[in-house]
Amino acid sequence: MERGTVLQMFRETGVLLQGHFLLTSGRHSREYLQCARLFQYPGCTEKIAKVLADYFNDDAVDLVIGPAIGGIILSYETARCLGVKAIFAERENGRMTLRRGFEIREGSRVLVVEDVITTGGSVKEVIELVHSCGGQVVGVGAVVDRSGGKVDFGVKQHCVISMEVESYPPDQCPICNTGVPLTKPGSRNLHKS
């Protein structure tokens, strides 16, 4: 899928937000990619997931897993395109785990997918979970790599689009001094102005 087509899809679905955001990594940013807005549209979701499924089609994937919440819909749709099972990992007591009767059988060939990769922390945790269950990670797929290609998971990986979006450690954030309230997308403002 061409970069222009993906960016147009992002514009049409309202994925790219502007403001002062607290990222999952703890860093701050002026921009936030809210892929949940893309996932409201099954046609767009299918197109994105098909890009990932086509890329990993020859890797004999048995199972697709994504971290909750961002990877749930993407893991399902990518698995549907590949004709395999989909599950998701979720946090329990601060650690990624399998719940709801989900399992990864020993020797399973697993594709890990995520909506947006910034530092890769959640994906790394899911990779560790897959390994702890005896699964083999054959690759990592994502809608957006916002690290600009700096994150390496040590396996085959593919992102539909790479966007280097600047982020800052909280103590070095220039946006904090502008009066723009810090928000965590999907929740209420953390600071009142």
C-alpha positions in Angstrom: 0.0 0.0 0.0 1.4 3.4 -1.0 2.3 5.9 1.7 -0.1 8.5 0.3 -3.0 6.0 0.4 -2.3 5.2 4.0 -2.0 8.9 5.0 -5.2 9.7 3.1 -7.0 6.9 5.0 -5.6 8.4 8.3 -6.9 11.8 7.4 -10.3 10.5 6.4 -10.7 8.5 9.7 -9.2 11.1 12.0 -6.2 9.0 13.2 -3.7 11.8 13.6 -4.4 14.0 16.5 -2.6 17.3 17.6 -2.1 18.5 21.1 0.0 17.5 24.2 -0.2 13.8 24.8 1.1 11.3 27.4 2.1 8.2 25.5 2.0 4.7 27.0 5.8 4.8 27.2 5.5 7.7 29.6 6.9 10.2 27.0 5.1 13.3 25.8 4.3 14.2 22.2 2.6 16.9 20.1 1.0 14.2 17.9 -0.9 11.1 18.7 -1.9 8.3 16.3 -5.3 7.0 17.4 -5.7 3.9 15.3 -8.9 3.0 17.1 -10.5 5.6 14.8 -9.3 3.6 11.8 -10.6 0.4 13.3 -14.1 1.9 13.3 -14.2 1.2 9.6 -14.1 -2.5 8.7 -13.1 -1.8 5.1 -10.1 0.3 6.1 -9.1 -2.3 8.8 -9.3 -5.1 6.3 -7.0 -3.2 3.8 -4.4 -2.6 6.5 -4.6 -6.1 7.9 -4.3 -7.6 4.4 -1.0 -5.7 3.9 0.4 -7.4 7.0 -1.1 -10.8 6.2 0.4 -10.7 2.7 3.8 -9.8 4.1 3.8 -12.8 6.5 1.8 -15.2 4.2 4.8 -17.4 3.5 5.8 -17.8 7.2 3.4 -20.6 8.1 1.7 -18.6 10.9 -0.4 -20.7 13.2 -1.6 -17.9 15.5 -1.8 -14.1 15.6 -1.6 -12.2 18.9 -1.8 -8.6 19.8 -1.6 -6.7 23.1 -4.9 -5.3 24.4 -6.3 -2.9 23.5 -4.6 -1.6 20.4 -3.8 -5.0 19.0 -7.2 -6.8 19.5 -9.0 -5.8 16.3 -5.8 -5.9 14.3 -4.9 -9.4 15.5 -8.4 -10.6 14.7 -8.5 -9.1 11.2 -4.9 -10.1 10.3 -5.7 -13.7 11.5 -8.9 -13.7 9.4 -6.9 -12.7 6.3 -4.3 -15.5 7.1 -7.0 -18.1 7.9 -5.7 -18.7 11.4 -6.7 -18.2 15.0 -6.5 -14.9 16.8 -6.0 -14.1 20.5 -4.9 -11.1 22.6 -2.7 -10.6 25.6 -3.8 -8.2 28.4 -2.2 -6.8 31.5 -2.9 -8.3 34.9 -0.9 -7.1 37.9 1.3 -5.0 35.5 2.3 -8.0 33.3 1.1 -9.2 29.9 -0.7 -12.4 30.3 -3.2 -14.8 28.6 -6.7 -14.8 30.1 -10.1 -15.9 28.9 -9.0 -19.5 28.2 -6.5 -18.3 25.5 -3.4 -20.5 25.1 -0.3 -20.7 22.9 0.6 -24.3 22.2 4.2 -25.3 22.3 5.9 -25.0 18.9 3.1 -22.6 17.6 4.4 -20.2 14.9 3.1 -16.8 16.2 2.8 -13.4 14.5 2.6 -10.5 17.0 0.7 -7.4 15.8 0.3 -3.9 17.3 -1.5 -0.7 16.2 1.4 1.7 16.9 5.0 1.0 17.9 6.8 3.8 19.7 9.3 2.2 22.0 8.2 -1.4 21.4 7.6 -2.1 25.1 4.2 -3.8 24.8 5.3 -5.9 21.8 8.5 -7.0 23.6 6.3 -8.1 26.6 4.1 -10.1 24.2 7.1 -11.7 22.6 8.3 -12.8 26.0 4.9 -14.2 26.8 4.9 -16.2 23.5 8.3 -17.6 24.3 7.3 -18.4 27.9 4.5 -20.6 26.5 6.9 -22.4 24.1 5.7 -20.5 21.0 8.0 -19.3 18.2 7.6 -15.6 17.1 7.9 -15.6 13.3 7.4 -11.8 13.0 6.0 -8.5 14.2 3.6 -6.4 12.2 2.2 -3.0 13.0 0.0 -0.4 11.4 2.5 2.5 12.3 6.1 2.5 13.4 6.4 5.9 15.0 10.0 5.2 16.0 11.2 5.8 12.4 12.6 2.3 12.2 14.7 2.5 15.4 13.0 -0.4 17.2 14.3 -3.9 16.4 12.6 -7.0 17.8 15.1 -9.5 16.5 12.6 -11.1 14.1 11.1 -10.3 10.7 9.0 -7.2 11.0 6.8 -5.0 8.8 4.9 -1.8 9.4 2.3 -0.5 7.0 3.7 3.0 7.4 6.7 4.5 9.3 6.4 8.0 10.8 9.0 9.6 12.9 6.9 11.5 15.4 8.9 13.4 18.0 8.5 12.6 21.6 10.1 13.8 24.8 11.0 12.6 28.3 8.5 14.4 30.7 11.3 16.4 32.3 12.5 17.7 28.9 9.1 18.3 27.2 8.9 21.8 25.6 5.1 21.5 25.3 4.7 21.4 29.1 5.7 25.1 29.3 3.1 26.2 26.7 0.0 25.8 28.8 -1.4 23.1 26.6 -3.0 20.5 28.9 -1.4 17.1 29.0 -3.9 14.4 28.0 -3.9 10.7 27.8 -6.0 9.7 24.8 -9.1 7.9 25.7 -9.2 9.4 29.2 -9.9 12.7 30.8 -7.3 15.5 31.1 -4.6 14.8 33.6 -3.9 18.4 34.3 -6.3 21.3 34.5 -5.2 24.6 32.9 
